[in-house]
């Protein structure tokens, strides 16, 4: 079984379209934009005809940054950083699907995510090793790790009418138009129009 962590954002939408994993897995972990992510993820999964599962685990007391509506953690470099977020999400996916023949947990990390400690190639490699300690047959992979978001979208050939439903705001359940997630999406659409 291949499971894609699916926020309904640009990168996970492009990967869902391109890779067609067995399960799209959306987690409400207490992040401020959770309902916007869930709304987008549910619609996109239905449009793609892919199996979509959700989980709600309130970790909001542990969050920091824009996604938690609080100041950033002292060791973070950017406003949306939620400490240990990718580690948490991958662990929850491993827990949820361990008994169901889980082979691969896919994450939507791209080159620009290297601004986060949990967006680096080293992090993905070490997290893969950690999951293998308990699930030796399971891999953690980031198929777009060495791509920009623009490269991923172009390579995936995801239709623009599907991509247009994606949701990448870090602060709210509707796009705020001001956070790094919204700005990255605006820049992407401008770049797609130019290409």
C-alpha positions in Angstrom: 0.0 0.0 0.0 1.2 3.5 -0.9 -0.1 6.3 1.2 0.3 10.0 0.3 0.2 12.6 3.1 -2.4 14.8 1.5 -3.0 18.3 2.6 -4.9 19.3 -0.5 -2.0 21.8 -1.2 -0.3 22.3 -4.6 2.5 19.7 -4.1 0.3 16.9 -2.7 -2.3 17.5 -5.4 0.3 17.2 -8.1 1.7 14.1 -6.5 -1.7 12.6 -6.1 -2.5 13.1 -9.8 0.9 11.9 -11.0 1.4 8.9 -8.7 -2.2 7.8 -8.0 -1.4 6.2 -4.5 -3.7 3.7 -2.8 -4.7 6.2 -0.1 -4.7 10.0 0.2 -4.4 10.7 4.0 -5.4 14.0 5.4 -4.6 14.8 9.0 -6.2 17.6 11.1 -3.6 17.9 13.8 -5.0 21.2 15.1 -3.5 23.5 12.5 -5.4 26.8 11.9 -6.1 26.0 8.2 -7.3 22.4 8.8 -10.8 22.9 7.6 -9.6 24.6 4.4 -7.2 21.8 3.8 -9.8 19.1 4.5 -12.3 20.8 2.1 -9.8 21.0 -0.7 -8.4 17.5 -0.1 -11.9 15.9 0.0 -13.0 17.6 -3.3 -9.7 16.8 -5.1 -9.7 13.2 -4.0 -13.3 12.8 -5.2 -12.4 14.4 -8.6 -9.4 12.1 -9.0 -11.4 9.1 -7.9 -8.8 8.2 -5.3 -9.4 6.7 -1.8 -9.3 9.4 0.8 -9.0 8.8 4.6 -8.8 11.4 7.3 -7.7 11.6 10.9 -8.2 14.2 13.6 -5.7 14.4 16.4 -5.5 17.7 18.3 -1.9 18.6 18.7 -2.6 22.4 18.7 -1.2 22.9 22.2 2.2 21.7 20.9 2.2 23.9 17.7 4.0 27.2 17.0 4.1 29.6 14.1 1.4 30.8 11.7 -0.2 27.4 11.5 -0.8 27.4 15.2 -1.6 31.1 15.5 1.3 31.7 17.8 4.9 33.0 17.6 7.4 30.8 15.9 9.5 28.4 17.9 12.9 29.8 18.9 14.8 27.3 16.6 12.6 28.0 13.5 13.6 30.2 10.6 10.2 30.9 9.0 6.8 31.9 10.3 4.9 28.8 9.3 7.2 26.3 10.9 5.4 23.9 13.2 8.1 22.0 15.1 8.4 18.3 14.3 5.4 18.5 12.0 6.5 16.1 9.2 7.8 13.6 11.8 4.4 13.7 13.5 2.5 13.3 10.3 4.6 10.4 9.0 4.4 8.7 12.4 0.6 9.0 12.4 0.4 7.6 8.9 2.7 4.7 9.9 0.5 4.0 13.0 -2.7 4.2 11.0 -1.7 1.9 8.1 0.9 -0.4 9.7 -1.4 -3.4 9.8 -2.7 -2.9 6.2 0.4 -3.8 4.1 1.9 -0.3 4.2 4.9 -0.1 1.8 5.4 3.6 1.2 4.6 6.8 2.9 4.9 9.6 0.4 5.4 13.3 1.4 5.2 16.4 -0.8 8.5 18.0 0.1 10.1 20.1 -2.6 13.3 22.1 -2.8 11.9 25.3 -1.3 10.9 23.3 1.9 14.6 23.0 2.7 14.1 26.2 4.7 12.6 23.9 7.3 14.7 21.3 9.2 12.1 18.7 8.3 12.3 19.6 4.6 15.9 18.5 3.9 17.1 15.4 2.1 18.9 14.3 5.4 15.6 14.5 7.3 13.8 12.4 4.8 16.6 9.8 4.8 16.7 9.7 8.6 12.9 9.5 9.0 12.9 6.6 6.5 15.5 4.9 8.7 13.5 5.6 11.8 10.2 4.1 10.4 12.1 1.1 9.2 13.2 0.3 12.8 9.6 -0.8 13.5 8.3 -1.4 9.9 11.3 -2.7 7.9 9.3 -3.1 4.7 8.0 0.5 4.8 9.7 3.4 3.1 9.3 7.2 3.6 9.9 8.9 0.3 9.6 12.5 -1.1 9.3 12.0 -4.8 9.6 15.7 -5.5 12.5 16.3 -3.1 14.8 17.7 -5.8 12.1 19.6 -7.7 10.7 23.1 -7.4 7.0 23.3 -7.1 6.8 24.6 -10.7 8.8 21.6 -11.9 6.6 19.2 -10.0 3.4 20.7 -11.4 4.7 20.6 -14.9 6.0 17.1 -14.6 2.8 15.8 -13.1 0.6 17.4 -15.8 -2.1 17.9 -13.3 -5.0 19.7 -15.0 -5.3 23.3 -13.9 -9.0 22.9 -13.1 -7.9 20.3 -10.4 -4.9 22.3 -9.2 -7.1 25.4 -8.9 -8.9 23.6 -6.0 -5.7 23.2 -4.0 -5.3 25.0 -0.8 -2.0 26.1 0.7 -2.8 28.9 3.2 -0.9 28.6 6.5 -3.1 31.0 8.6 -6.8 30.5 7.9 -9.5 28.2 6.5 -9.8 30.5 3.5 -6.8 31.8 1.6 -5.4 34.9 3.4 -3.3 36.0 0.4 -0.5 37.2 2.7 1.2 34.1 4.2 4.2 32.3 2.7 1.9 29.5 1.5 -0.5 31.9 -0.3 2.4 33.9 -1.8 4.1 30.7 -3.0 0.8 29.7 -4.8 0.4 33.2 -6.3 4.0 33.1 -7.6 3.3 29.6 -9.0 0.2 30.7 -11.0 2.1 33.7 -12.4 5.0 31.4 -13.4 2.6 28.9 -15.1 1.0 31.8 -17.0 4.4 32.9 -18.3 5.4 29.4 -19.4 
